Amino acid sequence: MPTFTHYLPDDTAATVHYDYSPAERMTWHHPGCSDSVDVYEIDTHGADVVITDDERERIAEIALENAREKIAEERDTVDDCRVQEARERMMGGLR
């Protein structure tokens, strides 16, 4: 389960635990859906803090953005590896 640290308005550090569900395309038998996150826990490490509904929504938005960024980074890494492999194949064929 992915996590990140979020600082609440009173500067309390909270560890946010969430799960990401990717978007699904529409098919004949499924309406499809957009990507989403479920925030399972906001751990304030023992601090007595009240987290408002607005702050929970903000945390969920940050979690979704965080998940999307991680996927984009992974995609970029895979793309970079593919480019490097293609270059190596081309250079091997030129020798």
Summary of the structure (lengths in Angstrom):
residues: 95
radius of gyration: 19.9
end to end distance: 46.6
largest distance: 67.1
contacts: 215
relative contact order: 0.17
helix: 44%
strand: 25%
